[in-house]
């Protein structure tokens, strides 16, 4: 996100940052993104065949959001579309690209788990937070939805 969008300008005028923004800013600063990306890069599709792969760091950040907020693939995709803080955390500019879809994230999650990186990342995150005297409490977003009752149609 090189150039400010109207959303960036609008949000920069707020007086108070949300808890989500503060949390994501802290995680953005304290996690070793480049090293984690380096661990995944040899396993990640090169793009020589098939579709061009999504940005690896964006996929890792999206995976983290899904873990921290206990969201489904579709849920995290929707949350990113709704949340300026999450889009900023992903370094995603809708003028340049869209949120990776739930299937793409599922494939990425499988890649991470199949290679045991999920446990490595979790252990390393806990160690980093312990140094900072912090504890991660996962959140959940409950989504309102409508379902058809057995009554009238």
C-alpha positions in Angstrom: 0.0 0.0 0.0 2.2 2.8 -1.3 -0.4 5.5 -2.0 -3.0 6.5 0.5 -6.6 5.7 -0.5 -9.7 7.6 0.6 -10.2 5.0 3.3 -6.7 5.5 4.6 -7.3 9.3 4.8 -10.8 8.8 6.4 -9.4 6.4 9.1 -6.4 8.5 9.8 -8.7 11.2 11.1 -10.1 9.1 14.0 -9.0 10.0 17.5 -8.8 6.5 18.9 -7.4 3.2 17.6 -9.6 0.1 18.1 -8.4 -2.9 20.2 -8.1 -4.9 17.0 -5.9 -2.2 15.5 -3.6 -2.1 18.5 -3.4 -5.9 18.7 -2.6 -6.2 15.0 0.0 -3.4 15.1 1.7 -5.1 18.0 1.8 -8.5 16.2 3.0 -6.8 13.0 6.0 -5.4 14.9 6.9 -8.4 17.0 6.7 -11.3 14.6 9.7 -12.4 12.5 7.8 -12.2 9.2 10.8 -12.5 6.9 12.1 -15.6 8.6 8.7 -17.3 8.6 8.3 -16.5 5.0 11.8 -17.9 4.3 10.7 -21.2 6.0 7.7 -21.5 3.8 9.2 -20.2 0.5 10.8 -23.6 -0.5 7.5 -25.3 -0.1 5.3 -22.7 -1.7 4.3 -23.1 -5.4 6.6 -21.3 -7.8 3.9 -20.3 -10.3 5.7 -21.9 -13.2 2.5 -24.0 -13.8 -1.1 -23.0 -13.2 -2.2 -19.7 -11.7 0.2 -17.2 -10.3 0.5 -17.8 -6.5 -0.7 -15.1 -4.1 1.8 -13.1 -2.2 3.4 -15.5 0.4 3.5 -13.0 3.3 -0.1 -11.9 2.7 -1.1 -15.6 2.9 0.9 -16.1 6.1 -0.8 -13.0 7.6 -4.2 -14.2 6.5 -3.5 -17.6 8.1 -2.5 -15.8 11.4 -5.8 -13.8 11.4 -7.7 -17.0 10.9 -5.9 -18.6 13.8 -6.1 -15.6 16.2 -9.8 -14.9 15.6 -11.0 -18.5 15.2 -12.5 -17.9 11.8 -13.4 -20.2 8.9 -11.8 -19.6 5.6 -14.9 -17.8 4.3 -15.2 -16.0 7.7 -11.7 -14.5 7.5 -12.3 -13.6 3.9 -15.4 -11.6 4.9 -13.7 -10.1 8.0 -10.9 -8.8 5.9 -13.4 -7.2 3.5 -15.2 -5.5 6.4 -12.2 -4.6 8.6 -9.8 -1.7 7.8 -7.5 -2.9 10.5 -7.3 -6.4 9.0 -6.7 -5.0 5.5 -3.9 -2.8 6.8 -2.4 -5.8 8.6 -2.3 -7.7 5.3 -0.9 -4.7 3.4 -3.8 -5.2 1.0 -5.0 -2.5 -1.3 -8.3 -3.3 -3.0 -7.3 -1.1 -5.9 -4.5 -3.5 -6.7 -5.8 -6.9 -5.7 -8.5 -8.8 -3.9 -8.6 -10.9 -0.8 -7.4 -14.5 -1.5 -10.4 -16.8 -1.4 -11.2 -19.4 1.2 -10.0 -22.3 -1.0 -6.6 -20.6 -1.5 -6.3 -20.2 2.2 -7.3 -23.8 2.8 -4.5 -25.0 0.5 -2.1 -22.7 2.3 -3.2 -24.0 5.8 -2.7 -27.6 4.6 0.8 -26.8 3.3 1.7 -25.2 6.7 0.3 -28.2 8.7 1.6 -30.9 6.4 5.1 -29.6 7.0 4.8 -29.0 10.8 5.2 -25.3 10.5 2.0 -24.5 12.4 3.5 -26.0 15.6 6.9 -24.2 15.0 5.1 -20.8 14.5 2.9 -21.3 17.5 5.8 -22.2 19.8 7.8 -19.3 18.5 4.9 -16.9 18.9 4.5 -18.0 22.5 8.2 -17.5 23.2 8.1 -14.0 21.7 5.0 -13.1 23.7 6.5 -14.5 26.9 9.5 -12.2 26.5 7.1 -9.3 26.3 5.2 -10.6 29.3 2.1 -11.1 27.1 -0.4 -13.9 26.7 -2.4 -14.5 23.6 -6.1 -15.0 24.2 -7.8 -16.1 20.9 -10.9 -14.3 19.9 -14.0 -15.3 18.0 -16.4 -13.4 15.9 -19.9 -14.6 15.9 -21.7 -13.9 12.7 -25.4 -13.3 12.6 -27.2 -15.3 10.0 -30.7 -16.3 9.0 -31.9 -19.9 8.6 -35.2 -21.0 7.2 -37.5 -22.3 9.9 -39.6 -25.4 9.5 -42.8 -23.3 9.4 -44.1 -21.2 6.4 -42.1 -20.8 3.3 
